């Protein structure tokens, strides 16, 4: 429990530092929109579990999420949870910093666990064939 709280605090402080630097030293203005005035809890849950479907549905059909650009599409295909966290930071940081922090926690944890899961599923297999034509599959690990 203590390690989890430390991770949450570290990510919160990192995001706070990054946004403070962006606001003070660039012309970036973060939004003052309250998340719960614009969206609901179901939208939040769907963004956490099904980010691609929710992003494309809400961006193209509902026009409730910012849409377009090469970086948006790169994020959509390669790291949708990071795209959601970035959009949340830009739009909701001033009004919902805790919500944005949890978006980044889900983004970092979700993307890394997704990649680990895929890497385990795509483990190479060796096939041995005897002289009678039957094939034997054996798993091995690359060290």
N, C-alpha and C positions, 0 to 999 in steps of 0.2 A: 504494500500500500504506500509506503514511504517513497519507494522508487518511482511509482506512477505519479505521485504528487510532484516529485522533483522534476520529472520529465515535462509535465504540464506547465509547471512554473517556468522552466527553461524555455520552452517553446513560446509561452506568453511573453516573456521578457525579450526574446529574439524578435518576435513580430513587432512588439512595441518599439524596440530600438530601430528596426528597419523602417517602420512607418514614420517614426519621428524624423529620421534622416531624410526620407523622401519628402515629407512635408516642409521641412526647414530649408533644405538645400536644392530643391527642384521646384518646378511649377505644378507638381501633381497635387490635385485637390481630391481628397477622399469624400465619399458621399455622406450625407446626413440622413439617409433613409432608415426608418425603423423596419427591421425585417418582418416583424409580426403584423405591421400595418399593410404590407404588400403580399406576403405569403403566409401559409399556415404550417402546421406541424407535419402534415402528410407530405408536403413538398420537401420538407427537410429530410424526412425518412427516405423518400424516394431518391433524393440526391445522394444520400449516403450509400444506399444499396444498389441503385441502378443509375449511375451518373450519366452514362451516354444516352440512354433512352429519355431520361428526364430532361437533359440539356437540349436534345434535338427537338423534343416535343414542345418544350416551353419556349425555345428560341424561335422556331420556325412557325408554329401554329399560334401560340399565345402571345408572342412578343413580350414576355415578361422577364427575359434574361438577355443581357448584351450578347450580340451575335456577330460573327464575321471576322475576317482578317486571317492572315497566314498563321499567326501564333495561336489564335483561337482554334483553328482546325488542327494544328499540330498537337495542342493540348487535348483536344477532343479524341484524337486517335491514339495517342501514346500515353497520356496521363490525365484522364478525365477528372479524377479527384483533385489533382493539383490545380486544374483549371477552375473547378468549383471553388476551391479555397482562395484562389487569386481573385476571382470575381467577387467573392464574399468580402475579401479584404478591401477591395476598391469601393464597394458600395456600402458596406455596413460597419466599417471599423469604428467610426465615431460614435455610433449608437449601440452596437452590440459586440464589444470586443471579446467577451467570453464565448459567444457563438462562433466568432471567427477563429478563435483559438481551437475550439473543438473541431472546426472544419479542417484546420491544418493538421490536427492530431489524426483525424480520420484519413486525410490525404496521405500523410507519411506512413501510417500503419497499414492502410488499405493497399496502397501501391506496392509497398515492399512485400507484404504477405501474398499478394496476387502473383508477383513475379517469382517468389519462392515456390508457390504451389505449382505454377506452370513449369518451372525448372525441374521439380521432382517428377511431374507427370511425363516429361519429355526425356527421361533417362534413356540412354542408348542401350540396346540389347544386342547380344551376340547370338548368332544362329550357327549351330553345329549341324552338320549333315553327315549321316553315316553312309556307307556304300550302298544301302538298299533303297535310298531315296526318301527316307523319313527325316524330318527336320526337328531338331530339339532346340528350344529357345532357352537361353540362360541369361540372367541379369548379372551385370557386373558394375562396379563403380570405378570411375576414373580418379586416380589419386595424383 
